[in-house]
Amino acid sequence: MPDSDSSGCTVWGLIAALDPLPLFAAFRAHRQSTRFILSNEMLRKKAQRLNQENQALLSELKQKLSKTNSNASSSSTTNTVNSNKP
């Protein structure tokens, strides 16, 4: 008998004798934990994508500001040189 112990009780008989409510509660808790883990993974991936997008946008903004400051600086230098001419 592969499904019995030394006393002759079957495994299925032991399972049937157990109160199913704690087993059901454990199953529900496990299922909920699995959902939380999957949800956390999805949120972590989304946060990583948003962070990458934010970094790219910040880099783009810095480049634009650098060009603007560079243009403003050369413009003011040209104006200063032209205003010093008699």
HTML snippet that shows the backbone in 3Dmol.js (N, CA, C, O; Angstrom):
<script src="https://3Dmol.org/build/3Dmol-min.js"></script>
<div id="view" style="width:600px;height:400px;position:relative"></div>
<script>
const pdb = `
ATOM      1  N   MET A   1       0.835  -1.185   0.000  1.00  0.00           N
ATOM      2  CA  MET A   1       0.000   0.000   0.000  1.00  0.00           C
ATOM      3  C   MET A   1       0.882   1.251   0.000  1.00  0.00           C
ATOM      4  O   MET A   1       1.473   1.578   1.029  1.00  0.00           O
ATOM      5  N   PRO A   2       0.980   1.936  -1.097  1.00  0.00           N
ATOM      6  CA  PRO A   2       1.857   3.099  -1.158  1.00  0.00           C
ATOM      7  C   PRO A   2       1.313   4.310  -0.418  1.00  0.00           C
ATOM      8  O   PRO A   2       2.099   5.155   0.010  1.00  0.00           O
ATOM      9  N   ASP A   3       0.010   4.427  -0.251  1.00  0.00           N
ATOM     10  CA  ASP A   3      -0.570   5.612   0.393  1.00  0.00           C
ATOM     11  C   ASP A   3      -0.952   5.365   1.847  1.00  0.00           C
ATOM     12  O   ASP A   3      -1.878   6.000   2.352  1.00  0.00           O
ATOM     13  N   SER A   4      -0.260   4.459   2.529  1.00  0.00           N
ATOM     14  CA  SER A   4      -0.599   4.219   3.922  1.00  0.00           C
ATOM     15  C   SER A   4       0.657   4.247   4.773  1.00  0.00           C
ATOM     16  O   SER A   4       1.761   4.012   4.281  1.00  0.00           O
ATOM     17  N   ASP A   5       0.475   4.540   6.071  1.00  0.00           N
ATOM     18  CA  ASP A   5       1.610   4.532   6.987  1.00  0.00           C
ATOM     19  C   ASP A   5       1.679   3.186   7.695  1.00  0.00           C
ATOM     20  O   ASP A   5       0.966   2.263   7.304  1.00  0.00           O
ATOM     21  N   SER A   6       2.506   3.042   8.718  1.00  0.00           N
ATOM     22  CA  SER A   6       2.702   1.756   9.388  1.00  0.00           C
ATOM     23  C   SER A   6       1.464   1.284  10.135  1.00  0.00           C
ATOM     24  O   SER A   6       1.333   0.089  10.403  1.00  0.00           O
ATOM     25  N   SER A   7       0.554   2.188  10.479  1.00  0.00           N
ATOM     26  CA  SER A   7      -0.646   1.782  11.211  1.00  0.00           C
ATOM     27  C   SER A   7      -1.769   1.361  10.275  1.00  0.00           C
ATOM     28  O   SER A   7      -2.817   0.904  10.730  1.00  0.00           O
ATOM     29  N   GLY A   8      -1.557   1.512   8.965  1.00  0.00           N
ATOM     30  CA  GLY A   8      -2.577   1.119   8.005  1.00  0.00           C
ATOM     31  C   GLY A   8      -3.513   2.243   7.610  1.00  0.00           C
ATOM     32  O   GLY A   8      -4.392   2.034   6.775  1.00  0.00           O
ATOM     33  N   CYS A   9      -3.357   3.426   8.179  1.00  0.00           N
ATOM     34  CA  CYS A   9      -4.189   4.574   7.817  1.00  0.00           C
ATOM     35  C   CYS A   9      -3.720   5.127   6.481  1.00  0.00           C
ATOM     36  O   CYS A   9      -2.520   5.245   6.230  1.00  0.00           O
ATOM     37  N   THR A  10      -4.659   5.458   5.646  1.00  0.00           N
ATOM     38  CA  THR A  10      -4.282   6.038   4.345  1.00  0.00           C
ATOM     39  C   THR A  10      -4.058   7.535   4.502  1.00  0.00           C
ATOM     40  O   THR A  10      -4.608   8.185   5.391  1.00  0.00           O
ATOM     41  N   VAL A  11      -3.246   8.046   3.622  1.00  0.00           N
ATOM     42  CA  VAL A  11      -2.988   9.480   3.619  1.00  0.00           C
ATOM     43  C   VAL A  11      -4.273  10.234   3.353  1.00  0.00           C
ATOM     44  O   VAL A  11      -4.538  11.259   3.982  1.00  0.00           O
ATOM     45  N   TRP A  12      -5.068   9.737   2.431  1.00  0.00           N
ATOM     46  CA  TRP A  12      -6.327  10.411   2.104  1.00  0.00           C
ATOM     47  C   TRP A  12      -7.289  10.412   3.276  1.00  0.00           C
ATOM     48  O   TRP A  12      -8.056  11.357   3.461  1.00  0.00           O
ATOM     49  N   GLY A  13      -7.247   9.348   4.066  1.00  0.00           N
ATOM     50  CA  GLY A  13      -8.083   9.300   5.267  1.00  0.00           C
ATOM     51  C   GLY A  13      -7.643  10.348   6.272  1.00  0.00           C
ATOM     52  O   GLY A  13      -8.479  10.977   6.921  1.00  0.00           O
ATOM     53  N   LEU A  14      -6.328  10.542   6.408  1.00  0.00           N
ATOM     54  CA  LEU A  14      -5.810  11.559   7.319  1.00  0.00           C
ATOM     55  C   LEU A  14      -6.184  12.957   6.840  1.00  0.00           C
ATOM     56  O   LEU A  14      -6.548  13.820   7.638  1.00  0.00           O
ATOM     57  N   ILE A  15      -6.091  13.169   5.548  1.00  0.00           N
ATOM     58  CA  ILE A  15      -6.445  14.486   4.994  1.00  0.00           C
ATOM     59  C   ILE A  15      -7.927  14.755   5.194  1.00  0.00           C
ATOM     60  O   ILE A  15      -8.317  15.867   5.549  1.00  0.00           O
ATOM     61  N   ALA A  16      -8.750  13.747   4.970  1.00  0.00           N
ATOM     62  CA  ALA A  16     -10.191  13.921   5.143  1.00  0.00           C
ATOM     63  C   ALA A  16     -10.546  14.194   6.603  1.00  0.00           C
ATOM     64  O   ALA A  16     -11.527  14.883   6.887  1.00  0.00           O
ATOM     65  N   ALA A  17      -9.755  13.658   7.524  1.00  0.00           N
ATOM     66  CA  ALA A  17     -10.032  13.848   8.943  1.00  0.00           C
ATOM     67  C   ALA A  17      -9.656  15.253   9.403  1.00  0.00           C
ATOM     68  O   ALA A  17     -10.141  15.711  10.438  1.00  0.00           O
ATOM     69  N   LEU A  18      -8.810  15.935   8.661  1.00  0.00           N
ATOM     70  CA  LEU A  18      -8.409  17.292   9.039  1.00  0.00           C
ATOM     71  C   LEU A  18      -9.564  18.265   8.833  1.00  0.00           C
ATOM     72  O   LEU A  18     -10.408  18.078   7.957  1.00  0.00           O
ATOM     73  N   ASP A  19      -9.581  19.282   9.641  1.00  0.00           N
ATOM     74  CA  ASP A  19     -10.578  20.335   9.473  1.00  0.00           C
ATOM     75  C   ASP A  19     -10.208  21.134   8.215  1.00  0.00           C
ATOM     76  O   ASP A  19      -9.099  21.664   8.149  1.00  0.00           O
ATOM     77  N   PRO A  20     -11.083  21.237   7.229  1.00  0.00           N
ATOM     78  CA  PRO A  20     -10.734  21.904   5.975  1.00  0.00           C
ATOM     79  C   PRO A  20     -10.626  23.435   6.088  1.00  0.00           C
ATOM     80  O   PRO A  20     -10.002  24.066   5.236  1.00  0.00           O
ATOM     81  N   LEU A  21     -11.218  24.031   7.114  1.00  0.00           N
ATOM     82  CA  LEU A  21     -11.200  25.484   7.220  1.00  0.00           C
ATOM     83  C   LEU A  21      -9.796  26.060   7.363  1.00  0.00           C
ATOM     84  O   LEU A  21      -9.470  27.015   6.659  1.00  0.00           O
ATOM     85  N   PRO A  22      -8.950  25.522   8.244  1.00  0.00           N
ATOM     86  CA  PRO A  22      -7.587  26.072   8.306  1.00  0.00           C
ATOM     87  C   PRO A  22      -6.819  25.862   7.000  1.00  0.00           C
ATOM     88  O   PRO A  22      -6.029  26.717   6.600  1.00  0.00           O
ATOM     89  N   LEU A  23      -7.046  24.736   6.340  1.00  0.00           N
ATOM     90  CA  LEU A  23      -6.388  24.498   5.063  1.00  0.00           C
ATOM     91  C   LEU A  23      -6.849  25.515   4.028  1.00  0.00           C
ATOM     92  O   LEU A  23      -6.043  26.035   3.256  1.00  0.00           O
ATOM     93  N   PHE A  24      -8.141  25.794   4.016  1.00  0.00           N
ATOM     94  CA  PHE A  24      -8.674  26.766   3.076  1.00  0.00           C
ATOM     95  C   PHE A  24      -8.127  28.158   3.373  1.00  0.00           C
ATOM     96  O   PHE A  24      -7.794  28.910   2.458  1.00  0.00           O
ATOM     97  N   ALA A  25      -8.039  28.494   4.650  1.00  0.00           N
ATOM     98  CA  ALA A  25      -7.496  29.795   5.032  1.00  0.00           C
ATOM     99  C   ALA A  25      -6.028  29.901   4.627  1.00  0.00           C
ATOM    100  O   ALA A  25      -5.586  30.951   4.161  1.00  0.00           O
ATOM    101  N   ALA A  26      -5.283  28.831   4.800  1.00  0.00           N
ATOM    102  CA  ALA A  26      -3.875  28.836   4.401  1.00  0.00           C
ATOM    103  C   ALA A  26      -3.754  28.974   2.883  1.00  0.00           C
ATOM    104  O   ALA A  26      -2.889  29.693   2.384  1.00  0.00           O
ATOM    105  N   PHE A  27      -4.620  28.285   2.165  1.00  0.00           N
ATOM    106  CA  PHE A  27      -4.608  28.375   0.702  1.00  0.00           C
ATOM    107  C   PHE A  27      -4.920  29.806   0.255  1.00  0.00           C
ATOM    108  O   PHE A  27      -4.252  30.344  -0.628  1.00  0.00           O
ATOM    109  N   ARG A  28      -5.923  30.407   0.861  1.00  0.00           N
ATOM    110  CA  ARG A  28      -6.282  31.780   0.513  1.00  0.00           C
ATOM    111  C   ARG A  28      -5.149  32.746   0.832  1.00  0.00           C
ATOM    112  O   ARG A  28      -4.870  33.655   0.050  1.00  0.00           O
ATOM    113  N   ALA A  29      -4.492  32.557   1.976  1.00  0.00           N
ATOM    114  CA  ALA A  29      -3.372  33.425   2.356  1.00  0.00           C
ATOM    115  C   ALA A  29      -2.225  33.269   1.363  1.00  0.00           C
ATOM    116  O   ALA A  29      -1.596  34.252   0.972  1.00  0.00           O
ATOM    117  N   HIS A  30      -1.959  32.035   0.960  1.00  0.00           N
ATOM    118  CA  HIS A  30      -0.899  31.782  -0.009  1.00  0.00           C
ATOM    119  C   HIS A  30      -1.229  32.443  -1.350  1.00  0.00           C
ATOM    120  O   HIS A  30      -0.371  33.068  -1.974  1.00  0.00           O
ATOM    121  N   ARG A  31      -2.469  32.296  -1.777  1.00  0.00           N
ATOM    122  CA  ARG A  31      -2.894  32.887  -3.044  1.00  0.00           C
ATOM    123  C   ARG A  31      -2.799  34.414  -2.994  1.00  0.00           C
ATOM    124  O   ARG A  31      -2.377  35.046  -3.962  1.00  0.00           O
ATOM    125  N   GLN A  32      -3.187  34.992  -1.875  1.00  0.00           N
ATOM    126  CA  GLN A  32      -3.111  36.445  -1.725  1.00  0.00           C
ATOM    127  C   GLN A  32      -1.645  36.897  -1.708  1.00  0.00           C
ATOM    128  O   GLN A  32      -1.306  37.917  -2.308  1.00  0.00           O
ATOM    129  N   SER A  33      -0.793  36.156  -1.035  1.00  0.00           N
ATOM    130  CA  SER A  33       0.634  36.491  -1.011  1.00  0.00           C
ATOM    131  C   SER A  33       1.220  36.447  -2.414  1.00  0.00           C
ATOM    132  O   SER A  33       2.012  37.309  -2.796  1.00  0.00           O
ATOM    133  N   THR A  34       0.825  35.436  -3.174  1.00  0.00           N
ATOM    134  CA  THR A  34       1.312  35.315  -4.547  1.00  0.00           C
ATOM    135  C   THR A  34       0.863  36.511  -5.370  1.00  0.00           C
ATOM    136  O   THR A  34       1.641  37.045  -6.161  1.00  0.00           O
ATOM    137  N   ARG A  35      -0.381  36.937  -5.194  1.00  0.00           N
ATOM    138  CA  ARG A  35      -0.880  38.121  -5.905  1.00  0.00           C
ATOM    139  C   ARG A  35      -0.079  39.362  -5.530  1.00  0.00           C
ATOM    140  O   ARG A  35       0.269  40.166  -6.395  1.00  0.00           O
ATOM    141  N   PHE A  36       0.216  39.520  -4.225  1.00  0.00           N
ATOM    142  CA  PHE A  36       0.997  40.671  -3.779  1.00  0.00           C
ATOM    143  C   PHE A  36       2.390  40.659  -4.404  1.00  0.00           C
ATOM    144  O   PHE A  36       2.889  41.696  -4.842  1.00  0.00           O
ATOM    145  N   ILE A  37       3.007  39.496  -4.444  1.00  0.00           N
ATOM    146  CA  ILE A  37       4.356  39.383  -5.020  1.00  0.00           C
ATOM    147  C   ILE A  37       4.329  39.767  -6.493  1.00  0.00           C
ATOM    148  O   ILE A  37       5.181  40.528  -6.952  1.00  0.00           O
ATOM    149  N   LEU A  38       3.357  39.247  -7.234  1.00  0.00           N
ATOM    150  CA  LEU A  38       3.250  39.572  -8.658  1.00  0.00           C
ATOM    151  C   LEU A  38       2.959  41.056  -8.867  1.00  0.00           C
ATOM    152  O   LEU A  38       3.528  41.687  -9.758  1.00  0.00           O
ATOM    153  N   SER A  39       2.081  41.601  -8.052  1.00  0.00           N
ATOM    154  CA  SER A  39       1.752  43.021  -8.147  1.00  0.00           C
ATOM    155  C   SER A  39       2.981  43.879  -7.843  1.00  0.00           C
ATOM    156  O   SER A  39       3.229  44.873  -8.526  1.00  0.00           O
ATOM    157  N   ASN A  40       3.742  43.501  -6.827  1.00  0.00           N
ATOM    158  CA  ASN A  40       4.962  44.241  -6.490  1.00  0.00           C
ATOM    159  C   ASN A  40       5.975  44.186  -7.624  1.00  0.00           C
ATOM    160  O   ASN A  40       6.636  45.184  -7.911  1.00  0.00           O
ATOM    161  N   GLU A  41       6.102  43.036  -8.270  1.00  0.00           N
ATOM    162  CA  GLU A  41       7.020  42.913  -9.400  1.00  0.00           C
ATOM    163  C   GLU A  41       6.604  43.841 -10.537  1.00  0.00           C
ATOM    164  O   GLU A  41       7.442  44.516 -11.134  1.00  0.00           O
ATOM    165  N   MET A  42       5.309  43.870 -10.830  1.00  0.00           N
ATOM    166  CA  MET A  42       4.819  44.749 -11.902  1.00  0.00           C
ATOM    167  C   MET A  42       5.063  46.209 -11.546  1.00  0.00           C
ATOM    168  O   MET A  42       5.500  46.988 -12.393  1.00  0.00           O
ATOM    169  N   LEU A  43       4.785  46.587 -10.303  1.00  0.00           N
ATOM    170  CA  LEU A  43       4.997  47.974  -9.876  1.00  0.00           C
ATOM    171  C   LEU A  43       6.476  48.341  -9.896  1.00  0.00           C
ATOM    172  O   LEU A  43       6.832  49.460 -10.263  1.00  0.00           O
ATOM    173  N   ARG A  44       7.340  47.402  -9.502  1.00  0.00           N
ATOM    174  CA  ARG A  44       8.776  47.678  -9.525  1.00  0.00           C
ATOM    175  C   ARG A  44       9.262  47.901 -10.957  1.00  0.00           C
ATOM    176  O   ARG A  44      10.060  48.805 -11.207  1.00  0.00           O
ATOM    177  N   LYS A  45       8.784  47.081 -11.896  1.00  0.00           N
ATOM    178  CA  LYS A  45       9.164  47.250 -13.300  1.00  0.00           C
ATOM    179  C   LYS A  45       8.650  48.578 -13.846  1.00  0.00           C
ATOM    180  O   LYS A  45       9.351  49.256 -14.596  1.00  0.00           O
ATOM    181  N   LYS A  46       7.431  48.948 -13.472  1.00  0.00           N
ATOM    182  CA  LYS A  46       6.867  50.218 -13.924  1.00  0.00           C
ATOM    183  C   LYS A  46       7.670  51.384 -13.344  1.00  0.00           C
ATOM    184  O   LYS A  46       7.942  52.361 -14.042  1.00  0.00           O
ATOM    185  N   ALA A  47       8.047  51.280 -12.074  1.00  0.00           N
ATOM    186  CA  ALA A  47       8.849  52.335 -11.442  1.00  0.00           C
ATOM    187  C   ALA A  47      10.207  52.463 -12.125  1.00  0.00           C
ATOM    188  O   ALA A  47      10.707  53.573 -12.309  1.00  0.00           O
ATOM    189  N   GLN A  48      10.802  51.340 -12.501  1.00  0.00           N
ATOM    190  CA  GLN A  48      12.086  51.391 -13.212  1.00  0.00           C
ATOM    191  C   GLN A  48      11.936  52.081 -14.561  1.00  0.00           C
ATOM    192  O   GLN A  48      12.770  52.904 -14.938  1.00  0.00           O
ATOM    193  N   ARG A  49      10.866  51.744 -15.293  1.00  0.00           N
ATOM    194  CA  ARG A  49      10.630  52.390 -16.595  1.00  0.00           C
ATOM    195  C   ARG A  49      10.419  53.894 -16.422  1.00  0.00           C
ATOM    196  O   ARG A  49      10.973  54.688 -17.183  1.00  0.00           O
ATOM    197  N   LEU A  50       9.626  54.289 -15.433  1.00  0.00           N
ATOM    198  CA  LEU A  50       9.379  55.710 -15.189  1.00  0.00           C
ATOM    199  C   LEU A  50      10.660  56.424 -14.779  1.00  0.00           C
ATOM    200  O   LEU A  50      10.899  57.561 -15.187  1.00  0.00           O
ATOM    201  N   ASN A  51      11.478  55.763 -13.981  1.00  0.00           N
ATOM    202  CA  ASN A  51      12.744  56.365 -13.570  1.00  0.00           C
ATOM    203  C   ASN A  51      13.652  56.575 -14.780  1.00  0.00           C
ATOM    204  O   ASN A  51      14.281  57.625 -14.907  1.00  0.00           O
ATOM    205  N   GLN A  52      13.724  55.589 -15.663  1.00  0.00           N
ATOM    206  CA  GLN A  52      14.535  55.733 -16.876  1.00  0.00           C
ATOM    207  C   GLN A  52      14.014  56.880 -17.738  1.00  0.00           C
ATOM    208  O   GLN A  52      14.793  57.667 -18.275  1.00  0.00           O
ATOM    209  N   GLU A  53      12.691  56.968 -17.867  1.00  0.00           N
ATOM    210  CA  GLU A  53      12.089  58.046 -18.659  1.00  0.00           C
ATOM    211  C   GLU A  53      12.395  59.405 -18.026  1.00  0.00           C
ATOM    212  O   GLU A  53      12.723  60.362 -18.728  1.00  0.00           O
ATOM    213  N   ASN A  54      12.285  59.484 -16.705  1.00  0.00           N
ATOM    214  CA  ASN A  54      12.590  60.735 -16.009  1.00  0.00           C
ATOM    215  C   ASN A  54      14.052  61.130 -16.187  1.00  0.00           C
ATOM    216  O   ASN A  54      14.357  62.305 -16.390  1.00  0.00           O
ATOM    217  N   GLN A  55      14.947  60.164 -16.115  1.00  0.00           N
ATOM    218  CA  GLN A  55      16.375  60.457 -16.303  1.00  0.00           C
ATOM    219  C   GLN A  55      16.644  60.973 -17.717  1.00  0.00           C
ATOM    220  O   GLN A  55      17.425  61.905 -17.909  1.00  0.00           O
ATOM    221  N   ALA A  56      15.982  60.354 -18.712  1.00  0.00           N
ATOM    222  CA  ALA A  56      16.158  60.800 -20.097  1.00  0.00           C
ATOM    223  C   ALA A  56      15.623  62.224 -20.275  1.00  0.00           C
ATOM    224  O   ALA A  56      16.262  63.054 -20.921  1.00  0.00           O
ATOM    225  N   LEU A  57      14.457  62.500 -19.705  1.00  0.00           N
ATOM    226  CA  LEU A  57      13.880  63.839 -19.807  1.00  0.00           C
ATOM    227  C   LEU A  57      14.747  64.869 -19.092  1.00  0.00           C
ATOM    228  O   LEU A  57      14.924  65.981 -19.589  1.00  0.00           O
ATOM    229  N   LEU A  58      15.285  64.511 -17.936  1.00  0.00           N
ATOM    230  CA  LEU A  58      16.151  65.423 -17.202  1.00  0.00           C
ATOM    231  C   LEU A  58      17.413  65.724 -18.002  1.00  0.00           C
ATOM    232  O   LEU A  58      17.861  66.869 -18.059  1.00  0.00           O
ATOM    233  N   SER A  59      17.978  64.706 -18.612  1.00  0.00           N
ATOM    234  CA  SER A  59      19.175  64.899 -19.437  1.00  0.00           C
ATOM    235  C   SER A  59      18.866  65.817 -20.616  1.00  0.00           C
ATOM    236  O   SER A  59      19.649  66.710 -20.942  1.00  0.00           O
ATOM    237  N   GLU A  60      17.723  65.589 -21.249  1.00  0.00           N
ATOM    238  CA  GLU A  60      17.305  66.437 -22.377  1.00  0.00           C
ATOM    239  C   GLU A  60      17.117  67.885 -21.937  1.00  0.00           C
ATOM    240  O   GLU A  60      17.534  68.809 -22.635  1.00  0.00           O
ATOM    241  N   LEU A  61      16.491  68.081 -20.785  1.00  0.00           N
ATOM    242  CA  LEU A  61      16.266  69.424 -20.260  1.00  0.00           C
ATOM    243  C   LEU A  61      17.596  70.118 -19.945  1.00  0.00           C
ATOM    244  O   LEU A  61      17.777  71.296 -20.249  1.00  0.00           O
ATOM    245  N   LYS A  62      18.518  69.374 -19.334  1.00  0.00           N
ATOM    246  CA  LYS A  62      19.823  69.955 -19.031  1.00  0.00           C
ATOM    247  C   LYS A  62      20.552  70.378 -20.300  1.00  0.00           C
ATOM    248  O   LYS A  62      21.189  71.431 -20.331  1.00  0.00           O
ATOM    249  N   GLN A  63      20.460  69.554 -21.352  1.00  0.00           N
ATOM    250  CA  GLN A  63      21.096  69.905 -22.620  1.00  0.00           C
ATOM    251  C   GLN A  63      20.483  71.183 -23.199  1.00  0.00           C
ATOM    252  O   GLN A  63      21.201  72.061 -23.678  1.00  0.00           O
ATOM    253  N   LYS A  64      19.162  71.277 -23.152  1.00  0.00           N
ATOM    254  CA  LYS A  64      18.496  72.473 -23.681  1.00  0.00           C
ATOM    255  C   LYS A  64      18.873  73.712 -22.871  1.00  0.00           C
ATOM    256  O   LYS A  64      19.121  74.775 -23.440  1.00  0.00           O
ATOM    257  N   LEU A  65      18.915  73.577 -21.547  1.00  0.00           N
ATOM    258  CA  LEU A  65      19.293  74.703 -20.696  1.00  0.00           C
ATOM    259  C   LEU A  65      20.744  75.106 -20.953  1.00  0.00           C
ATOM    260  O   LEU A  65      21.075  76.292 -20.954  1.00  0.00           O
ATOM    261  N   SER A  66      21.587  74.132 -21.166  1.00  0.00           N
ATOM    262  CA  SER A  66      22.987  74.422 -21.445  1.00  0.00           C
ATOM    263  C   SER A  66      23.123  75.187 -22.754  1.00  0.00           C
ATOM    264  O   SER A  66      23.894  76.143 -22.839  1.00  0.00           O
ATOM    265  N   LYS A  67      22.382  74.773 -23.768  1.00  0.00           N
ATOM    266  CA  LYS A  67      22.413  75.483 -25.056  1.00  0.00           C
ATOM    267  C   LYS A  67      21.862  76.888 -24.904  1.00  0.00           C
ATOM    268  O   LYS A  67      22.412  77.831 -25.473  1.00  0.00           O
ATOM    269  N   THR A  68      20.784  77.043 -24.146  1.00  0.00           N
ATOM    270  CA  THR A  68      20.178  78.359 -23.930  1.00  0.00           C
ATOM    271  C   THR A  68      21.152  79.278 -23.209  1.00  0.00           C
ATOM    272  O   THR A  68      21.327  80.436 -23.589  1.00  0.00           O
ATOM    273  N   ASN A  69      21.786  78.750 -22.159  1.00  0.00           N
ATOM    274  CA  ASN A  69      22.765  79.563 -21.415  1.00  0.00           C
ATOM    275  C   ASN A  69      23.966  79.898 -22.285  1.00  0.00           C
ATOM    276  O   ASN A  69      24.510  80.999 -22.198  1.00  0.00           O
ATOM    277  N   SER A  70      24.377  78.969 -23.112  1.00  0.00           N
ATOM    278  CA  SER A  70      25.510  79.204 -24.007  1.00  0.00           C
ATOM    279  C   SER A  70      25.166  80.284 -25.024  1.00  0.00           C
ATOM    280  O   SER A  70      25.984  81.166 -25.287  1.00  0.00           O
ATOM    281  N   ASN A  71      23.980  80.230 -25.593  1.00  0.00           N
ATOM    282  CA  ASN A  71      23.537  81.241 -26.555  1.00  0.00           C
ATOM    283  C   ASN A  71      23.382  82.607 -25.900  1.00  0.00           C
ATOM    284  O   ASN A  71      23.746  83.623 -26.492  1.00  0.00           O
ATOM    285  N   ALA A  72      22.853  82.640 -24.702  1.00  0.00           N
ATOM    286  CA  ALA A  72      22.667  83.907 -23.983  1.00  0.00           C
ATOM    287  C   ALA A  72      24.018  84.517 -23.637  1.00  0.00           C
ATOM    288  O   ALA A  72      24.188  85.735 -23.699  1.00  0.00           O
ATOM    289  N   SER A  73      24.960  83.689 -23.281  1.00  0.00           N
ATOM    290  CA  SER A  73      26.295  84.172 -22.932  1.00  0.00           C
ATOM    291  C   SER A  73      26.994  84.762 -24.147  1.00  0.00           C
ATOM    292  O   SER A  73      27.579  85.840 -24.050  1.00  0.00           O
ATOM    293  N   SER A  74      26.949  84.087 -25.280  1.00  0.00           N
ATOM    294  CA  SER A  74      27.605  84.616 -26.482  1.00  0.00           C
ATOM    295  C   SER A  74      26.862  85.836 -27.012  1.00  0.00           C
ATOM    296  O   SER A  74      27.484  86.713 -27.612  1.00  0.00           O
ATOM    297  N   SER A  75      25.573  85.914 -26.812  1.00  0.00           N
ATOM    298  CA  SER A  75      24.795  87.072 -27.240  1.00  0.00           C
ATOM    299  C   SER A  75      25.168  88.296 -26.413  1.00  0.00           C
ATOM    300  O   SER A  75      25.318  89.390 -26.956  1.00  0.00           O
ATOM    301  N   SER A  76      25.316  88.119 -25.107  1.00  0.00           N
ATOM    302  CA  SER A  76      25.671  89.257 -24.259  1.00  0.00           C
ATOM    303  C   SER A  76      27.096  89.705 -24.525  1.00  0.00           C
ATOM    304  O   SER A  76      27.392  90.896 -24.427  1.00  0.00           O
ATOM    305  N   THR A  77      27.984  88.781 -24.859  1.00  0.00           N
ATOM    306  CA  THR A  77      29.362  89.147 -25.199  1.00  0.00           C
ATOM    307  C   THR A  77      29.382  89.964 -26.480  1.00  0.00           C
ATOM    308  O   THR A  77      30.113  90.950 -26.567  1.00  0.00           O
ATOM    309  N   THR A  78      28.600  89.578 -27.468  1.00  0.00           N
ATOM    310  CA  THR A  78      28.529  90.316 -28.731  1.00  0.00           C
ATOM    311  C   THR A  78      27.964  91.701 -28.499  1.00  0.00           C
ATOM    312  O   THR A  78      28.463  92.672 -29.067  1.00  0.00           O
ATOM    313  N   ASN A  79      26.933  91.814 -27.674  1.00  0.00           N
ATOM    314  CA  ASN A  79      26.340  93.122 -27.380  1.00  0.00           C
ATOM    315  C   ASN A  79      27.334  94.027 -26.662  1.00  0.00           C
ATOM    316  O   ASN A  79      27.385  95.226 -26.934  1.00  0.00           O
ATOM    317  N   THR A  80      28.117  93.473 -25.756  1.00  0.00           N
ATOM    318  CA  THR A  80      29.096  94.267 -25.024  1.00  0.00           C
ATOM    319  C   THR A  80      30.178  94.775 -25.965  1.00  0.00           C
ATOM    320  O   THR A  80      30.583  95.935 -25.877  1.00  0.00           O
ATOM    321  N   VAL A  81      30.649  93.920 -26.862  1.00  0.00           N
ATOM    322  CA  VAL A  81      31.680  94.321 -27.815  1.00  0.00           C
ATOM    323  C   VAL A  81      31.144  95.404 -28.733  1.00  0.00           C
ATOM    324  O   VAL A  81      31.847  96.379 -28.994  1.00  0.00           O
ATOM    325  N   ASN A  82      29.922  95.266 -29.230  1.00  0.00           N
ATOM    326  CA  ASN A  82      29.330  96.250 -30.142  1.00  0.00           C
ATOM    327  C   ASN A  82      29.048  97.567 -29.437  1.00  0.00           C
ATOM    328  O   ASN A  82      29.158  98.618 -30.067  1.00  0.00           O
ATOM    329  N   SER A  83      28.694  97.557 -28.181  1.00  0.00           N
ATOM    330  CA  SER A  83      28.393  98.804 -27.497  1.00  0.00           C
ATOM    331  C   SER A  83      29.657  99.568 -27.136  1.00  0.00           C
ATOM    332  O   SER A  83      29.575 100.766 -26.865  1.00  0.00           O
ATOM    333  N   ASN A  84      30.805  98.937 -27.119  1.00  0.00           N
ATOM    334  CA  ASN A  84      32.056  99.616 -26.818  1.00  0.00           C
ATOM    335  C   ASN A  84      32.638 100.302 -28.055  1.00  0.00           C
ATOM    336  O   ASN A  84      33.582 101.080 -27.915  1.00  0.00           O
ATOM    337  N   LYS A  85      32.129 100.055 -29.231  1.00  0.00           N
ATOM    338  CA  LYS A  85      32.643 100.692 -30.449  1.00  0.00           C
ATOM    339  C   LYS A  85      32.140 102.137 -30.498  1.00  0.00           C
ATOM    340  O   LYS A  85      30.992 102.408 -30.148  1.00  0.00           O
ATOM    341  N   PRO A  86      33.012 103.077 -30.938  1.00  0.00           N
ATOM    342  CA  PRO A  86      32.608 104.486 -31.032  1.00  0.00           C
ATOM    343  C   PRO A  86      31.733 104.766 -32.214  1.00  0.00           C
ATOM    344  O   PRO A  86      31.318 105.907 -32.418  1.00  0.00           O
TER     345      PRO A  86
END
`;
const viewer = $3Dmol.createViewer("view");
viewer.addModel(pdb, "pdb");
viewer.setStyle({}, {cartoon: {color: "spectrum"}});
viewer.zoomTo();
viewer.render();
</script>
